[in-house]
């Protein structure tokens, strides 16, 4: 009981500090400019802290002893689900691009200006890698799994609420990019969560999420 109370309080703190503030982000004009913000390192530290806690508490995760014994098998499983996840994400992207074409929605484009290409891509890769890891740990691992842990006595009701809360928060965190981007995030978030549940690894989703974001960035540039 004490453990559940601790996790519940932690959920509230994480939601108040990390998950809720992005909902109130100002509307972006196209794709946000790439810059090296100190907050990205705060995200990295928070994600690492939450993941380390998750792994040590073994909330439905693969035990560390089993990971050590089955490293090769689990690595292939991660790559397998990464490929499937990325394929589904790209399919969703194609559907949204097709819908934008038929509805004559103007596609977001932006230029790097006079910025050194190496600096631009270095900062972009770092930002996208950390953001992908951060979002997978927060929205696909910590929030739904910890909510499931707290609401395990609610049976199916607890599962529905846990999954819905994490998914809706992820969608609302992207509302600043517009309704279409928020809907896209809702669908992609469900795919990424399914990937986590199947692979029991945050890395499959992180890698797929990262490649997807890089592809979107490239299409916005060229």
Number of C-alpha atoms within 10 A of each C-alpha: 7 7 10 14 11 11 16 17 12 14 19 13 12 17 16 11 11 13 21 15 11 16 15 12 14 10 12 12 11 14 14 10 12 14 12 14 10 8 9 17 14 13 18 20 14 16 21 15 12 18 19 10 13 18 14 11 11 11 16 13 16 14 13 12 8 10 13 10 10 11 11 11 10 18 15 11 16 22 17 13 22 23 15 15 25 23 14 16 23 17 13 17 17 12 13 16 14 13 13 14 12 9 9 9 11 8 12 12 13 15 10 12 7 7 10 10 11 9 11 15 15 12 16 17 17 13 19 20 19 20 21 23 21 23 22 27 26 24 22 27 23 22 26 23 22 19 21 23 19 20 18 14 11 12 10 12 12 17 18 13 16 21 19 14 15 24 23 17 19 25 21 23 19 22 22 18 18 15 13 14 16 19 17 18 22 19 16 24 24 18 19 27 23 16 24 24 16 13 22 19 22 21 21 26 33 24 21 25 26 20 20 20 17 17 14 14 17 11 13 15 13 8
